């Protein structure tokens, strides 16, 4: 294959980088977009929950009872954790 044919073949194989356009990578959330859940502190599942603070004895007893009750009802995963957190926060 001579040099002219190789040049033509390479033009079809390799893209011309200077003519390629880059996608717009700037992301700005729309103002109408709302979060799927309220703005709680990190790790909190319900209002008033403070994951950085230990439960008092009444809250701990309520959480233990709620976990037993929730598993008996068939709750699992996040639904069970929210159920337990709500019970603990309501025990105050």
C-alpha positions, 0 to 999 in steps of 0.5 A: 500500500502506498503512502497516499492510500495509507493517508486516506485510510487513516482519515476514515479510521481516526477522528479529527479531534479539533472538529469534535465537540465536547458535551456541556458538563456544567450541571445546575439543578433546576429550581423546581427540583425538590429533594425526595425527602426533607433536609435532615442531618446526615444519618437522620431518618425522621425529624428531631433525630440526632444520630450524633447523640445517644438515646436515653433509656426511654428512647432505647426501650421504645426503639427495642420494642419497635424493632421487635414489633416491626419485624413481627409485622414483616417490615425490613430495610429502610421501612423498619429503620424509619419505624424504629426511629419514629418510635424512639423520637416519640418516646422522649 
